[in-house]
């Protein structure tokens, strides 16, 4: 943990010393920073024949990084969360996104392929390993001569795992924003809306689930 803090601190200092934030359309740009997460979910509990819906939520923290080239891009998110969903749940998620841009300039349509790994400890299902894979189409809007940009995408996600809450196919809508605060610091925000099936290990049924996940945190770039 101390090593991580030292490396992160050195990275932040190097980014601040590098000068101003790069413009949104610049090439070979690295962006990174810590983030805080909020999670809210509405789901069907594991009760046979019940149409009852429950609401639950939680939060956590993590780290994100992004690297842009001319026609391709890469983004990574590593985070942990404590979640209350009909029983306590702790999760660690590592996600990798690969972007293929269809155009240069202010409006950049893209295809995004995502793959990652997740670990969950839950009072309902015990220890679980998850392998989420998704495919999305979207577009990124870059402000002219500014670090400001927005992205929006929609697609599907499959979670490959024997017993977990998200087994099956999910529909996903996702938006991100990068807002300059000063000439060296920006604010990163990401919002994800997902809906799909929830499977329970000790109950022979599956319920519907809808989730909102919000990430917010300061960001540096060079």
MARTIVEX-398417 format. One record per residue (C-alpha): residue number from 1; residue in three letters; chain; x, y, z. Coordinates in Angstrom, 2 decimals, padded with zeros to 5 digits. Each point is the difference from the previous one (the first is absolute). Last residue first. Layout:
REM MARTIVEX-398417
SITE     k     r   c         X         Y         Z
SITE   NUM   Ala   A         X         Y         Z
...
END
This chain:
REM MARTIVEX-398417
SITE     k     r   c         X         Y         Z
SITE   222   Unk   A    000.51    014.40   -019.64
SITE   221   Unk   A   -003.23   -000.26    001.96
SITE   220   Unk   A   -001.45    000.45    003.49
SITE   219   Unk   A   -003.40   -000.90    001.35
SITE   218   Unk   A   -002.23    000.76    002.96
SITE   217   Unk   A   -002.83   -002.45    000.80
SITE   216   Unk   A   -003.52   -001.16   -000.74
SITE   215   Unk   A   -001.40   -003.45   -000.81
SITE   214   Unk   A   -003.77   -000.69   -000.09
SITE   213   Unk   A   -001.60   -003.45   -000.30
SITE   212   Unk   A   -003.71   -000.56   -000.59
SITE   211   Unk   A   -001.35   -003.55    000.01
SITE   210   Unk   A   -003.15   -001.80   -001.07
SITE   209   Unk   A   -000.68   -003.63    000.92
SITE   208   Unk   A   -002.49   -002.62   -001.10
SITE   207   Unk   A   -000.28   -003.20    001.97
SITE   206   Unk   A    001.27   -003.55   -000.35
SITE   205   Unk   A   -001.26   -003.18    001.60
SITE   204   Unk   A    001.14   -003.23    001.62
SITE   203   Unk   A    001.27    001.65    003.17
SITE   202   Unk   A    003.31   -000.74    001.72
SITE   201   Unk   A    002.32    001.41   -002.66
SITE   200   Unk   A   -002.15    002.90   -001.08
SITE   199   Unk   A   -000.22    001.39   -003.52
SITE   198   Unk   A   -000.67    003.64   -000.86
SITE   197   Unk   A   -001.05    000.80   -003.55
SITE   196   Unk   A    000.49    003.19   -001.97
SITE   195   Unk   A    000.07    003.78    000.11
SITE   194   Unk   A    002.88    002.44   -000.05
SITE   193   Unk   A    000.43    003.78    000.29
SITE   192   Unk   A    003.56    001.31    000.23
SITE   191   Unk   A    001.11    003.55    000.89
SITE   190   Unk   A    003.60    001.22   -000.15
SITE   189   Unk   A    001.53    003.23    001.30
SITE   188   Unk   A    003.55    001.36   -000.26
SITE   187   Unk   A    000.81    003.45    001.35
SITE   186   Unk   A    003.10    001.76   -001.32
SITE   185   Unk   A    003.24    001.30    001.53
SITE   184   Unk   A    003.03    001.72   -001.61
SITE   183   Unk   A   -001.38    003.14   -001.73
SITE   182   Unk   A   -002.83    000.14    002.55
SITE   181   Unk   A   -003.39   -001.71    000.21
SITE   180   Unk   A   -000.06   -001.70   -003.42
SITE   179   Unk   A   -003.03   -002.32   -000.46
SITE   178   Unk   A    000.32   -003.57   -001.30
SITE   177   Unk   A   -003.35   -001.72   -000.48
SITE   176   Unk   A   -001.19   -003.57   -000.26
SITE   175   Unk   A   -003.21   -001.71   -001.11
SITE   174   Unk   A   -001.10   -003.63    000.05
SITE   173   Unk   A   -003.09   -001.97   -000.99
SITE   172   Unk   A    000.09   -003.76    000.59
SITE   171   Unk   A   -002.35   -002.88   -000.83
SITE   170   Unk   A    000.83   -003.13    001.96
SITE   169   Unk   A    000.24   -003.62   -001.13
SITE   168   Unk   A    000.32   -002.87    002.44
SITE   167   Unk   A    001.54   -000.32    003.44
SITE   166   Unk   A   -000.02    003.29    001.89
SITE   165   Unk   A   -000.56   -001.11    003.58
SITE   164   Unk   A    002.47   -002.86   -000.11
SITE   163   Unk   A    000.27   -003.77   -000.21
SITE   162   Unk   A    002.03   -001.73   -002.72
SITE   161   Unk   A    001.53    003.06   -001.58
SITE   160   Unk   A    000.16    001.67   -003.40
SITE   159   Unk   A   -001.59    003.45    000.14
SITE   158   Unk   A   -001.33    001.11   -003.37
SITE   157   Unk   A   -000.42    003.70   -000.77
SITE   156   Unk   A   -001.97    001.71   -002.75
SITE   155   Unk   A    000.21    003.37   -001.71
SITE   154   Unk   A   -000.39    003.75    000.30
SITE   153   Unk   A    002.55    002.80   -000.04
SITE   152   Unk   A    000.38    003.68    000.85
SITE   151   Unk   A    003.22    002.00    000.30
SITE   150   Unk   A    000.60    003.61    001.02
SITE   149   Unk   A    003.06    002.26   -000.34
SITE   148   Unk   A    001.61    003.10    001.53
SITE   147   Unk   A    003.81    000.27   -000.23
SITE   146   Unk   A   -000.43    003.11   -002.23
SITE   145   Unk   A    001.03    001.18   -003.49
SITE   144   Unk   A   -003.33   -001.05   -001.57
SITE   143   Unk   A   -002.13   -002.09    002.33
SITE   142   Unk   A    000.12   -003.70   -000.73
SITE   141   Unk   A   -003.18   -002.08   -000.40
SITE   140   Unk   A    000.40   -003.75    000.32
SITE   139   Unk   A   -002.33   -002.47   -001.64
SITE   138   Unk   A   -001.46   -003.40    000.73
SITE   137   Unk   A   -000.29   -003.65   -000.87
SITE   136   Unk   A    000.40   -002.69    002.66
SITE   135   Unk   A    001.29   -003.55    000.52
SITE   134   Unk   A    000.32   -001.53    003.46
SITE   133   Unk   A    001.87   -002.73    001.89
SITE   132   Unk   A   -000.24   -000.56    003.77
SITE   131   Unk   A    002.07   -002.79    001.58
SITE   130   Unk   A   -001.16   -000.57    003.58
SITE   129   Unk   A    001.49   -001.94    002.90
SITE   128   Unk   A   -002.23   -000.72    002.97
SITE   127   Unk   A    000.38   -000.54    003.75
SITE   126   Unk   A   -003.18   -000.62    002.00
SITE   125   Unk   A   -003.37    000.21   -001.75
SITE   124   Unk   A   -002.36    001.71    002.43
SITE   123   Unk   A    002.36    001.51    002.59
SITE   122   Unk   A    002.13    001.23   -002.90
SITE   121   Unk   A    003.72    000.16   -000.79
SITE   120   Unk   A    000.47    001.11   -003.60
SITE   119   Unk   A    003.02   -000.03   -002.31
SITE   118   Unk   A   -000.10    001.60   -003.44
SITE   117   Unk   A    002.05   -000.27   -003.16
SITE   116   Unk   A   -000.05    001.96   -003.23
SITE   115   Unk   A   -000.92    000.33   -003.64
SITE   114   Unk   A   -001.36    002.90   -002.05
SITE   113   Unk   A   -000.24    000.55   -003.74
SITE   112   Unk   A   -000.92    003.50   -001.15
SITE   111   Unk   A   -000.92    001.01   -003.55
SITE   110   Unk   A    000.37    003.71   -000.65
SITE   109   Unk   A   -001.52    003.14   -001.44
SITE   108   Unk   A    002.30    003.06    000.32
SITE   107   Unk   A   -001.63    003.43   -000.15
SITE   106   Unk   A    002.48    002.87    000.45
SITE   105   Unk   A    002.66   -001.30   -002.39
SITE   104   Unk   A    000.99   -003.48   -001.06
SITE   103   Unk   A   -002.28   -002.78   -001.21
SITE   102   Unk   A   -000.90   -003.65    000.55
SITE   101   Unk   A    001.79   -000.37    003.34
SITE   100   Unk   A    000.78   -003.49    001.33
SITE    99   Unk   A   -000.13   -000.02    003.79
SITE    98   Unk   A    001.23   -002.71    002.38
SITE    97   Unk   A   -001.39   -000.05    003.55
SITE    96   Unk   A    001.54   -001.88    002.93
SITE    95   Unk   A   -001.82   -000.66    003.29
SITE    94   Unk   A    001.28   -001.08    003.40
SITE    93   Unk   A   -002.65   -000.49    002.66
SITE    92   Unk   A    000.26   -000.76    003.72
SITE    91   Unk   A   -003.21   -000.75    001.88
SITE    90   Unk   A   -001.32   -000.19    003.54
SITE    89   Unk   A   -003.61   -001.03    000.64
SITE    88   Unk   A   -002.18    000.14    003.10
SITE    87   Unk   A   -003.43   -001.61   -000.24
SITE    86   Unk   A   -003.21    000.69   -001.90
SITE    85   Unk   A    002.07    002.41   -002.10
SITE    84   Unk   A    002.28    002.14    002.18
SITE    83   Unk   A    003.19    000.94   -001.84
SITE    82   Unk   A    003.57    000.75    001.02
SITE    81   Unk   A    002.07    000.91   -003.06
SITE    80   Unk   A    003.45   -000.45   -001.51
SITE    79   Unk   A    001.55    001.54   -003.09
SITE    78   Unk   A    002.29   -000.39   -002.99
SITE    77   Unk   A   -000.96    001.76   -003.23
SITE    76   Unk   A    001.95   -000.06   -003.25
SITE    75   Unk   A   -000.37    001.90   -003.28
SITE    74   Unk   A    001.61   -000.57   -003.40
SITE    73   Unk   A   -000.26    001.93   -003.25
SITE    72   Unk   A    000.33   -000.54   -003.74
SITE    71   Unk   A   -000.01    002.11   -003.15
SITE    70   Unk   A    002.33    002.89    000.85
SITE    69   Unk   A    001.26   -001.12    003.41
SITE    68   Unk   A   -001.62    000.40    003.37
SITE    67   Unk   A    000.97   -001.49    003.39
SITE    66   Unk   A   -002.37   -000.15    002.96
SITE    65   Unk   A    000.41   -000.73    003.71
SITE    64   Unk   A   -002.38   -000.65    002.89
SITE    63   Unk   A    000.44   -000.59    003.73
SITE    62   Unk   A   -002.43   -001.20    002.66
SITE    61   Unk   A   -002.41    000.77    002.79
SITE    60   Unk   A   -003.18   -001.43    001.48
SITE    59   Unk   A   -003.72    000.34    000.40
SITE    58   Unk   A   -003.22   -001.66    000.98
SITE    57   Unk   A   -003.60   -000.47   -001.02
SITE    56   Unk   A   -003.21   -001.96    000.33
SITE    55   Unk   A   -003.58    000.20   -001.24
SITE    54   Unk   A   -002.46   -002.87    000.15
SITE    53   Unk   A   -002.63   -001.20   -002.45
SITE    52   Unk   A   -002.78   -002.39    000.95
SITE    51   Unk   A   -001.50   -002.15   -002.74
SITE    50   Unk   A    000.25   -003.11    002.14
SITE    49   Unk   A   -000.71   -003.45   -001.43
SITE    48   Unk   A    003.08   -001.54    001.54
SITE    47   Unk   A    001.93    002.39    002.19
SITE    46   Unk   A    003.55    000.84   -001.04
SITE    45   Unk   A   -000.35    003.80    000.02
SITE    44   Unk   A   -000.75    001.91   -003.21
SITE    43   Unk   A    002.35    002.95   -000.48
SITE    42   Unk   A    000.36    003.77    000.08
SITE    41   Unk   A    003.61    001.17    000.26
SITE    40   Unk   A    001.96    003.07    001.01
SITE    39   Unk   A    003.79    000.20   -000.05
SITE    38   Unk   A    002.25    002.99    000.78
SITE    37   Unk   A    003.67    000.06   -000.88
SITE    36   Unk   A    002.91    002.27    000.99
SITE    35   Unk   A    002.86    000.45   -002.45
SITE    34   Unk   A    003.78    000.30   -000.12
SITE    33   Unk   A    001.79    001.39   -003.07
SITE    32   Unk   A    001.27   -000.58   -003.52
SITE    31   Unk   A    000.36    001.48   -003.49
SITE    30   Unk   A    002.76   -000.95   -002.46
SITE    29   Unk   A    000.14    001.75   -003.39
SITE    28   Unk   A    001.62   -001.41   -003.16
SITE    27   Unk   A   -002.12    002.20   -002.29
SITE    26   Unk   A   -001.74    003.30    000.75
SITE    25   Unk   A   -003.74    000.33   -000.67
SITE    24   Unk   A   -001.02    000.71    003.60
SITE    23   Unk   A    002.67    002.66    000.44
SITE    22   Unk   A    002.86   -000.84    002.34
SITE    21   Unk   A   -000.16    001.29    003.60
SITE    20   Unk   A    002.50    002.76    000.74
SITE    19   Unk   A    003.52   -000.36    001.36
SITE    18   Unk   A    002.02   -003.17    000.49
SITE    17   Unk   A    000.59    000.81    003.66
SITE    16   Unk   A   -003.57   -000.95    000.87
SITE    15   Unk   A    000.38   -003.31   -001.81
SITE    14   Unk   A    003.30   -000.77    001.70
SITE    13   Unk   A   -001.49    000.79    003.42
SITE    12   Unk   A   -003.00   -002.23   -000.68
SITE    11   Unk   A    002.24   -002.84   -001.12
SITE    10   Unk   A    002.26    000.35    003.03
SITE     9   Unk   A   -003.01   -000.09    002.29
SITE     8   Unk   A   -001.38   -003.09   -001.72
SITE     7   Unk   A    003.36   -001.78    000.28
SITE     6   Unk   A    000.36    000.91    003.69
SITE     5   Unk   A   -003.60   -000.95    000.77
SITE     4   Unk   A    000.40   -003.37   -001.76
SITE     3   Unk   A    003.25   -000.72    001.87
SITE     2   Unk   A   -001.69    000.79    003.31
SITE     1   Unk   A   -002.83   -002.41   -000.86
END
